[in-house]
Amino acid sequence: MNVSFNGFNETALTFKCADKITKLYPVKISDDSTVAKCNSGDQFIGFCLDSDNENAVVQMSGYVKTTYSDSAPALGRTKLVSDAAGSVKTGTSGVPCIVLAVNSTDSTVEFLF
């Protein structure tokens, strides 16, 4: 049997988008009912699942596998923020997450938020 966290507590909402947002990019609220790409150090509210450059479907909770920058996040309860390139990194003022796995070979992190 394989381990899988897909689907756990996943919630998605559709927002207007302020700019072009690519899949899995961390996003923040930028205006009323509108999201934009996070900058380095921003707290993300979710991750873009799809965008047509007018609207964006944003995953607001659940399981995420994405890349990280800087040092590898610690396993367990860790705070994560966005970096400038659409990845995540650890940050003291970040979003509380549960880091489930870290792959230092391909710089990916799996977590629940």
C-alpha positions in Angstrom: 0.0 0.0 0.0 1.2 3.5 -0.9 1.0 6.5 1.4 -1.3 9.3 0.1 -2.4 12.6 1.6 -4.2 13.8 -1.5 -7.7 15.1 -0.9 -7.3 15.7 2.9 -9.4 18.7 3.9 -9.0 20.3 0.5 -11.1 23.5 -0.1 -11.0 25.7 -3.1 -12.5 29.1 -3.9 -12.6 31.2 -7.0 -11.3 34.8 -6.9 -10.6 37.6 -9.4 -6.9 37.7 -10.1 -4.8 40.9 -10.2 -2.2 39.4 -12.5 -1.2 36.3 -14.3 -0.9 33.5 -11.7 0.6 30.1 -12.6 -0.4 26.8 -11.2 0.8 26.1 -7.6 2.0 29.7 -7.1 1.3 30.9 -3.5 -1.2 33.8 -3.5 -2.4 36.5 -1.1 -5.5 38.8 -1.0 -4.6 42.0 -2.9 -8.1 43.7 -3.1 -11.7 42.9 -2.6 -12.3 39.3 -3.7 -9.0 39.4 -5.6 -5.7 37.5 -5.3 -2.2 38.2 -6.5 1.1 36.3 -6.5 2.9 36.5 -3.2 6.2 38.3 -2.8 9.1 37.0 -0.7 8.2 36.7 2.9 4.4 37.1 2.3 2.0 34.9 4.2 0.1 32.9 1.6 -3.7 32.3 1.9 -3.5 29.4 -0.6 -2.1 28.1 -3.9 -3.4 28.6 -7.4 -4.9 25.5 -8.9 -6.0 27.1 -12.2 -6.2 30.6 -13.7 -7.5 32.2 -16.9 -5.9 35.6 -15.9 -9.3 37.0 -15.0 -10.2 34.5 -12.3 -8.1 32.1 -10.2 -9.2 28.9 -8.4 -7.3 28.9 -5.1 -6.7 25.9 -2.8 -7.4 27.3 0.6 -6.5 24.3 2.8 -5.3 20.7 2.6 -2.3 18.9 1.2 0.3 20.6 -1.0 3.5 19.4 -2.6 5.7 22.2 -3.8 9.3 23.4 -4.0 11.1 25.1 -1.2 14.1 27.5 -1.1 16.7 28.3 1.4 17.1 25.5 4.0 14.9 22.5 4.2 11.8 23.0 6.4 11.7 21.0 9.6 9.3 18.1 9.8 6.2 18.5 12.0 4.7 21.9 12.9 6.5 24.6 11.0 5.7 28.1 9.7 6.1 28.7 6.0 6.0 31.9 3.9 6.3 32.5 0.1 9.6 33.2 -1.5 10.1 35.5 -4.6 10.0 32.6 -7.1 6.7 30.9 -6.2 8.2 28.4 -3.7 7.9 28.4 0.0 10.5 28.8 2.8 10.5 28.8 6.5 9.7 32.1 8.3 8.9 33.1 11.8 5.8 35.1 10.8 4.6 32.4 8.4 1.5 30.2 8.0 1.4 27.3 10.5 1.7 24.1 8.6 2.4 20.4 9.3 5.4 19.3 7.2 4.9 15.7 6.3 8.0 15.1 4.0 11.0 16.9 2.6 13.0 15.7 -0.4 16.3 17.5 -0.4 17.3 16.0 -3.8 14.5 17.9 -5.7 13.9 20.6 -3.1 10.2 19.6 -2.5 8.2 19.8 0.6 4.8 18.1 1.4 2.6 19.8 4.0 -0.9 20.4 5.3 -2.1 23.9 5.9 
